[in-house]
Amino acid sequence: MSLYDVVHAPQPRKRDRKLHILIAIGLILVLAAFIPIPWAVHLQRQYRHFINGLGESVQYAKEQGGLYVRQDGRQFWSQDSASRLYLELNTAGMGKRQNSAPKSVPDAELEFGNGCILRLWEQDVWDGYNRKWVPGVFVWYQGADGTNYMYDTDQVEWRVLGKWVPGE
């Protein structure tokens, strides 16, 4: 009997496919749970950029003594800075982000004089929680840098928001 007869070569290990599948499923579930977090942070950052830009536009209009308003087929200079309108939109919070604006003429359009424009539409908004259409507002804002931000919200109605659009 030789020395090599006593040593046994180890048998190759069988790989457990079930374990690999469970690990893969676990990784997919972890990724699915954490991907919405950066997306929500991104949307919140965009909303903050919009609301800060709108606040700066309102401040600019206040310093300049007014802004241009288009409403009901009329265009006029208003000495109101739209600060109450800004407060209402800020209080309503972030609505549902949209990719395109309505094709109709806006119910109100404000030009702040610093290159920023705010357009508002009275519009029914889908309330996914209660599964019905409810009165709301579509908001479109173009910043001084040309960036558009648009969303709809049911947190404020046009009958409330419309009365804070600056008048003649």
Backbone as CSV, one residue per row, in Angstrom:
resi,resn,N_x,N_y,N_z,CA_x,CA_y,CA_z,C_x,C_y,C_z
1,MET,0.842,-1.161,0.000,0.000,0.000,0.000,0.900,1.241,0.000
2,SER,0.622,2.098,-0.961,1.456,3.290,-1.079,0.856,4.441,-0.271
3,LEU,1.655,5.435,-0.129,1.260,6.611,0.654,0.053,7.316,0.043
4,TYR,-0.055,7.296,-1.237,-1.137,8.017,-1.925,-2.467,7.285,-1.844
5,ASP,-2.462,6.031,-1.504,-3.713,5.293,-1.385,-4.503,5.731,-0.158
6,VAL,-3.833,6.216,0.850,-4.492,6.633,2.082,-5.175,7.996,1.917
7,VAL,-4.626,8.853,1.092,-5.173,10.207,0.894,-6.323,10.125,-0.102
8,HIS,-7.415,10.651,0.316,-8.585,10.662,-0.556,-8.758,12.055,-1.149
9,ALA,-8.963,12.116,-2.389,-9.211,13.402,-3.050,-10.599,13.874,-2.642
10,PRO,-10.731,15.181,-2.318,-12.055,15.676,-1.930,-13.023,15.640,-3.117
11,GLN,-14.251,15.321,-2.809,-15.280,15.283,-3.838,-15.702,16.728,-4.157
12,PRO,-15.904,17.052,-5.418,-16.369,18.404,-5.740,-17.735,18.641,-5.098
13,ARG,-17.846,19.856,-4.522,-19.095,20.226,-3.850,-20.183,20.531,-4.865
14,LYS,-21.377,20.099,-4.567,-22.510,20.443,-5.412,-22.956,21.855,-5.017
15,ARG,-23.217,22.643,-5.995,-23.694,23.995,-5.709,-25.198,23.930,-5.519
16,ASP,-25.631,24.607,-4.497,-27.057,24.587,-4.173,-27.761,25.682,-4.984
17,ARG,-28.483,25.307,-6.028,-29.171,26.269,-6.894,-30.265,27.009,-6.142
18,LYS,-30.918,26.336,-5.233,-31.995,26.978,-4.477,-31.459,28.151,-3.670
19,LEU,-30.292,27.980,-3.084,-29.688,29.064,-2.308,-29.385,30.260,-3.205
20,HIS,-28.856,30.026,-4.375,-28.552,31.105,-5.320,-29.824,31.827,-5.761
21,ILE,-30.864,31.062,-6.006,-32.137,31.679,-6.409,-32.705,32.523,-5.275
22,LEU,-32.650,32.013,-4.053,-33.150,32.781,-2.904,-32.341,34.058,-2.694
23,ILE,-31.045,33.982,-2.862,-30.203,35.188,-2.727,-30.561,36.201,-3.812
24,ALA,-30.758,35.748,-5.040,-31.126,36.651,-6.135,-32.477,37.311,-5.873
25,ILE,-33.449,36.535,-5.427,-34.771,37.095,-5.114,-34.656,38.107,-3.977
26,GLY,-33.865,37.790,-2.967,-33.670,38.714,-1.852,-33.055,40.027,-2.307
27,LEU,-32.065,39.972,-3.184,-31.444,41.201,-3.698,-32.428,42.034,-4.509
28,ILE,-33.247,41.358,-5.300,-34.252,42.072,-6.087,-35.254,42.767,-5.172
29,LEU,-35.693,42.094,-4.123,-36.637,42.704,-3.178,-36.025,43.894,-2.452
30,VAL,-34.762,43.771,-2.059,-34.085,44.892,-1.389,-33.989,46.086,-2.327
31,LEU,-33.603,45.848,-3.582,-33.524,46.938,-4.553,-34.894,47.561,-4.802
32,ALA,-35.922,46.725,-4.924,-37.276,47.239,-5.157,-37.755,48.090,-3.987
33,ALA,-37.296,47.782,-2.787,-37.705,48.553,-1.614,-36.975,49.891,-1.532
34,PHE,-35.737,49.948,-2.020,-34.952,51.163,-1.843,-34.919,52.084,-3.055
35,ILE,-35.279,51.626,-4.237,-35.270,52.492,-5.420,-36.267,53.649,-5.295
36,PRO,-37.457,53.467,-4.736,-38.371,54.606,-4.617,-37.833,55.753,-3.743
37,ILE,-36.925,55.480,-2.841,-36.414,56.527,-1.960,-35.658,57.601,-2.742
38,PRO,-34.667,57.246,-3.578,-34.006,58.302,-4.356,-34.962,59.021,-5.309
39,TRP,-35.946,58.301,-5.842,-36.923,58.929,-6.738,-37.742,59.972,-5.982
40,ALA,-38.187,59.644,-4.791,-38.957,60.592,-3.987,-38.101,61.798,-3.609
41,VAL,-36.854,61.566,-3.290,-35.935,62.674,-2.963,-35.766,63.572,-4.184
42,HIS,-35.654,62.981,-5.370,-35.520,63.747,-6.605,-36.756,64.622,-6.843
43,LEU,-37.946,64.052,-6.684,-39.185,64.814,-6.877,-39.307,65.944,-5.856
44,GLN,-38.927,65.671,-4.617,-38.986,66.696,-3.580,-38.014,67.832,-3.893
45,ARG,-36.829,67.499,-4.407,-35.840,68.523,-4.763,-36.367,69.396,-5.905
46,GLN,-37.011,68.776,-6.899,-37.593,69.546,-8.001,-38.682,70.486,-7.492
47,TYR,-39.521,69.998,-6.594,-40.583,70.840,-6.046,-39.992,72.015,-5.262
48,ARG,-38.980,71.760,-4.461,-38.336,72.838,-3.697,-37.728,73.881,-4.629
49,HIS,-37.123,73.406,-5.726,-36.545,74.328,-6.713,-37.657,75.205,-7.302
50,PHE,-38.801,74.593,-7.623,-39.940,75.345,-8.159,-40.459,76.363,-7.162
51,ILE,-40.723,75.937,-5.934,-41.348,76.835,-4.961,-40.395,77.957,-4.564
52,ASN,-39.094,77.674,-4.513,-38.120,78.733,-4.231,-38.046,79.727,-5.390
53,GLY,-38.074,79.207,-6.624,-38.066,80.086,-7.795,-39.302,80.958,-7.850
54,LEU,-40.460,80.380,-7.522,-41.695,81.158,-7.505,-41.629,82.234,-6.422
55,GLY,-41.093,81.885,-5.270,-40.939,82.880,-4.203,-40.030,84.026,-4.612
56,GLU,-38.934,83.699,-5.300,-38.028,84.752,-5.788,-38.716,85.611,-6.839
57,SER,-39.545,85.001,-7.690,-40.276,85.764,-8.705,-41.271,86.717,-8.055
58,VAL,-41.970,86.240,-7.038,-42.919,87.097,-6.323,-42.178,88.259,-5.655
59,GLN,-41.036,87.975,-5.074,-40.232,89.034,-4.451,-39.764,90.047,-5.503
60,TYR,-39.357,89.567,-6.665,-38.917,90.441,-7.748,-40.072,91.342,-8.191
61,ALA,-41.263,90.763,-8.359,-42.428,91.550,-8.773,-42.761,92.609,-7.721
62,LYS,-42.595,92.248,-6.477,-42.857,93.199,-5.392,-41.877,94.375,-5.458
63,GLU,-40.606,94.060,-5.705,-39.585,95.111,-5.808,-39.785,95.985,-7.039
64,GLN,-40.306,95.394,-8.131,-40.519,96.141,-9.373,-41.854,96.879,-9.395
65,GLY,-42.700,96.616,-8.444,-43.979,97.322,-8.362,-45.126,96.625,-9.063
66,GLY,-44.954,95.383,-9.468,-46.075,94.667,-10.074,-45.637,93.629,-11.070
67,LEU,-46.651,93.112,-11.812,-46.396,92.067,-12.797,-47.494,92.099,-13.847
68,TYR,-47.246,91.421,-14.979,-48.238,91.319,-16.043,-49.130,90.119,-15.792
69,VAL,-50.434,90.319,-16.018,-51.414,89.251,-15.818,-52.245,89.117,-17.092
70,ARG,-52.468,87.883,-17.511,-53.404,87.588,-18.596,-54.505,86.714,-18.000
71,GLN,-55.729,87.225,-18.113,-56.863,86.470,-17.562,-58.127,86.898,-18.284
72,ASP,-58.967,85.930,-18.623,-60.243,86.181,-19.292,-60.083,87.012,-20.562
73,GLY,-59.030,86.754,-21.333,-58.809,87.466,-22.588,-58.240,88.863,-22.420
74,ARG,-57.959,89.270,-21.218,-57.393,90.597,-20.961,-55.940,90.460,-20.541
75,GLN,-55.156,91.479,-20.852,-53.778,91.544,-20.372,-53.611,92.900,-19.706
76,PHE,-53.059,92.890,-18.509,-52.915,94.145,-17.779,-51.747,94.070,-16.808
77,TRP,-51.333,95.235,-16.353,-50.287,95.371,-15.350,-50.962,95.434,-13.993
78,SER,-50.535,94.599,-13.086,-51.109,94.607,-11.735,-50.043,95.037,-10.744
79,GLN,-50.430,95.854,-9.804,-49.473,96.310,-8.798,-49.348,95.332,-7.636
80,ASP,-50.174,94.305,-7.666,-50.086,93.258,-6.652,-48.943,92.311,-7.022
81,SER,-48.213,91.821,-6.045,-47.055,90.965,-6.326,-47.401,89.478,-6.354
82,ALA,-48.633,89.105,-6.095,-49.092,87.712,-6.081,-48.550,86.936,-4.886
83,SER,-48.235,87.613,-3.808,-47.691,86.911,-2.645,-48.716,85.977,-2.007
84,ARG,-49.980,86.355,-2.009,-51.006,85.474,-1.430,-51.197,84.217,-2.292
85,LEU,-51.102,84.399,-3.612,-51.175,83.263,-4.522,-50.022,82.290,-4.246
86,TYR,-48.839,82.848,-4.035,-47.667,82.032,-3.692,-47.912,81.260,-2.393
87,LEU,-48.456,81.923,-1.394,-48.723,81.256,-0.114,-49.719,80.112,-0.273
88,GLU,-50.747,80.320,-1.081,-51.738,79.257,-1.311,-51.112,78.048,-2.005
89,LEU,-50.283,78.306,-3.023,-49.618,77.204,-3.725,-48.629,76.486,-2.814
90,ASN,-47.914,77.235,-2.014,-46.949,76.641,-1.085,-47.661,75.797,-0.033
91,THR,-48.779,76.286,0.466,-49.554,75.557,1.471,-50.150,74.272,0.879
92,ALA,-50.556,74.319,-0.385,-51.139,73.138,-1.030,-50.111,72.015,-1.150
93,GLY,-48.846,72.371,-1.228,-47.803,71.355,-1.279,-47.607,70.767,-2.660
94,MET,-46.754,69.756,-2.701,-46.378,69.127,-3.956,-47.524,68.271,-4.481
95,GLY,-47.938,68.551,-5.697,-48.986,67.763,-6.321,-48.397,66.623,-7.131
96,LYS,-49.191,66.110,-8.049,-48.739,65.007,-8.900,-48.029,65.598,-10.120
97,ARG,-46.770,65.281,-10.257,-45.929,65.803,-11.343,-46.479,65.343,-12.681
98,GLN,-46.516,66.248,-13.656,-47.022,65.941,-14.991,-45.954,66.230,-16.043
99,ASN,-46.101,65.628,-17.209,-45.128,65.804,-18.284,-45.560,66.802,-19.346
100,SER,-46.840,67.132,-19.383,-47.306,68.090,-20.380,-48.459,68.909,-19.805
101,ALA,-48.581,70.116,-20.340,-49.621,71.038,-19.884,-50.898,70.823,-20.696
102,PRO,-52.031,71.265,-20.171,-53.271,71.195,-20.949,-53.142,71.999,-22.246
103,LYS,-53.861,71.595,-23.267,-53.814,72.277,-24.575,-54.629,73.558,-24.581
104,SER,-55.518,73.727,-23.630,-56.388,74.903,-23.610,-55.635,76.141,-23.120
105,VAL,-56.284,77.285,-23.302,-55.724,78.554,-22.824,-55.787,78.553,-21.304
106,PRO,-54.716,78.976,-20.630,-54.752,78.977,-19.162,-55.803,79.947,-18.615
107,ASP,-56.324,79.622,-17.449,-57.282,80.512,-16.803,-56.607,81.768,-16.273
108,ALA,-55.316,81.668,-15.985,-54.539,82.845,-15.567,-53.083,82.622,-15.922
109,GLU,-52.424,83.684,-16.335,-50.992,83.642,-16.638,-50.352,84.881,-16.033
110,LEU,-49.270,84.668,-15.299,-48.565,85.768,-14.648,-47.130,85.814,-15.149
111,GLU,-46.688,86.981,-15.598,-45.297,87.198,-15.988,-44.684,88.125,-14.962
112,PHE,-43.648,87.646,-14.309,-43.075,88.374,-13.179,-42.045,89.424,-13.571
113,GLY,-41.596,89.422,-14.823,-40.632,90.426,-15.264,-39.182,89.978,-15.164
114,ASN,-38.940,88.853,-14.531,-37.575,88.331,-14.412,-37.368,87.106,-15.306
115,GLY,-38.269,86.919,-16.269,-38.184,85.770,-17.164,-39.007,84.588,-16.709
116,CYS,-39.651,84.686,-15.567,-40.451,83.588,-15.021,-41.924,83.791,-15.350
117,ILE,-42.592,82.687,-15.644,-44.012,82.713,-16.000,-44.735,81.638,-15.187
118,LEU,-45.910,81.986,-14.687,-46.766,81.038,-13.967,-48.095,80.966,-14.706
119,ARG,-48.514,79.745,-15.061,-49.813,79.542,-15.711,-50.642,78.607,-14.845
120,LEU,-51.933,78.913,-14.762,-52.845,78.138,-13.927,-54.087,77.763,-14.723
121,TRP,-54.510,76.528,-14.581,-55.725,76.033,-15.217,-56.651,75.451,-14.151
122,GLU,-57.931,75.767,-14.270,-58.918,75.045,-13.467,-59.119,73.704,-14.153
123,GLN,-59.018,72.623,-13.386,-59.051,71.301,-14.005,-59.473,70.256,-12.984
124,ASP,-60.233,69.270,-13.436,-60.537,68.143,-12.566,-59.302,67.255,-12.482
125,VAL,-59.040,66.753,-11.287,-57.844,65.960,-11.003,-58.293,64.604,-10.480
126,TRP,-57.609,63.546,-10.924,-57.949,62.196,-10.477,-57.443,61.990,-9.057
127,ASP,-58.351,61.683,-8.160,-58.009,61.358,-6.779,-57.925,59.841,-6.680
128,GLY,-56.712,59.315,-6.729,-56.510,57.875,-6.726,-56.940,57.212,-5.433
129,TYR,-56.919,57.958,-4.335,-57.304,57.383,-3.045,-58.799,57.101,-3.004
130,ASN,-59.606,58.084,-3.422,-61.066,57.919,-3.405,-61.615,57.437,-4.750
131,ARG,-60.751,57.299,-5.732,-61.108,56.811,-7.058,-62.227,57.617,-7.710
132,LYS,-61.995,58.933,-7.781,-62.961,59.800,-8.467,-62.260,61.087,-8.896
133,TRP,-62.914,61.803,-9.813,-62.408,63.084,-10.267,-62.877,64.161,-9.296
134,VAL,-61.962,65.037,-8.913,-62.290,66.108,-7.977,-61.779,67.434,-8.549
135,PRO,-62.370,68.555,-8.132,-61.897,69.852,-8.625,-60.459,70.105,-8.165
136,GLY,-59.679,70.678,-9.042,-58.286,70.975,-8.704,-57.722,72.034,-9.617
137,VAL,-56.407,72.128,-9.614,-55.701,73.143,-10.385,-54.483,72.492,-11.034
138,PHE,-54.221,72.884,-12.276,-52.982,72.493,-12.944,-52.056,73.707,-12.888
139,VAL,-50.829,73.487,-12.438,-49.852,74.569,-12.271,-48.685,74.323,-13.218
140,TRP,-48.323,75.347,-13.981,-47.170,75.299,-14.888,-46.303,76.510,-14.589
141,TYR,-45.031,76.265,-14.379,-44.104,77.355,-14.042,-42.841,77.213,-14.869
142,GLN,-42.415,78.319,-15.464,-41.145,78.345,-16.176,-40.211,79.269,-15.426
143,GLY,-39.084,78.711,-14.991,-38.104,79.493,-14.256,-37.280,80.382,-15.169
144,ALA,-36.481,81.227,-14.571,-35.639,82.151,-15.322,-34.628,81.395,-16.189
145,ASP,-34.262,80.196,-15.782,-33.301,79.392,-16.549,-33.975,78.575,-17.656
146,GLY,-35.298,78.728,-17.817,-36.025,78.013,-18.859,-36.553,76.654,-18.444
147,THR,-36.290,76.250,-17.207,-36.764,74.957,-16.711,-38.260,75.030,-16.421
148,ASN,-38.994,74.045,-16.930,-40.435,73.975,-16.684,-40.726,73.011,-15.547
149,TYR,-41.690,73.378,-14.731,-42.170,72.498,-13.672,-43.684,72.522,-13.752
150,MET,-44.311,71.357,-13.834,-45.768,71.323,-13.933,-46.338,70.175,-13.124
151,TYR,-47.464,70.447,-12.506,-48.124,69.434,-11.691,-49.593,69.783,-11.548
152,ASP,-50.378,68.806,-11.140,-51.768,69.100,-10.790,-51.969,68.740,-9.325
153,THR,-52.929,69.397,-8.735,-53.192,69.177,-7.314,-54.679,69.313,-7.027
154,ASP,-55.148,68.518,-6.084,-56.517,68.656,-5.602,-56.521,69.264,-4.194
155,GLN,-55.369,69.743,-3.764,-55.261,70.332,-2.423,-55.728,71.779,-2.380
156,VAL,-55.957,72.370,-3.546,-56.518,73.715,-3.624,-57.396,73.761,-4.877
157,GLU,-58.540,74.412,-4.766,-59.466,74.522,-5.888,-59.307,75.876,-6.552
158,TRP,-59.737,75.958,-7.818,-59.617,77.207,-8.555,-60.457,78.311,-7.915
159,ARG,-61.601,77.960,-7.362,-62.448,78.995,-6.745,-61.718,79.679,-5.589
160,VAL,-60.800,78.970,-4.935,-59.994,79.554,-3.862,-58.770,80.253,-4.443
161,LEU,-58.062,79.564,-5.316,-56.827,80.096,-5.876,-57.093,81.270,-6.818
162,GLY,-58.169,81.177,-7.593,-58.485,82.214,-8.575,-58.715,83.580,-7.971
163,LYS,-59.231,83.628,-6.769,-59.475,84.953,-6.175,-58.188,85.642,-5.733
164,TRP,-57.065,84.901,-5.692,-55.791,85.508,-5.315,-54.921,85.856,-6.510
165,VAL,-55.444,85.598,-7.721,-54.725,86.073,-8.925,-54.828,87.591,-8.918
166,PRO,-53.704,88.280,-9.066,-53.737,89.754,-9.003,-54.702,90.344,-10.018
167,GLY,-55.408,91.355,-9.586,-56.357,92.055,-10.461,-55.812,93.397,-10.908
168,GLU,-56.623,94.074,-11.740,-56.207,95.391,-12.252,-56.195,96.441,-11.158
